[in-house]
């Protein structure tokens, strides 16, 4: 949950060649998160962009 009360359970995660993972953003819907991940993935970099759902009670 954000400070304004909106629930953003979907994450876009970037994983680099070394296995390091970084949160790119949080989104309200899976479709929105997948659109962002797809746009980033089109750039052709060596990073992997994945969509994950945040479980209840976790960050």
Steps between C-alpha positions, in 0.01 A plus 500: 500500500623848423474810718182608322328165564525357147578130478781420256554125521680448167875556468727529199840361590819540295753220529850554359755248375645462850163400647454833681136605520360853517143618534410720203149592610172397664168484317133448577437235235696216348419628151651839580816340643535272198469794259784677682716186506436440128598857411822471698577158354466630141811713552706184446723532805638199682274556799195287563178670606247294695162567658435375852212538742577621850353265761279628776700633792822551300668813372 
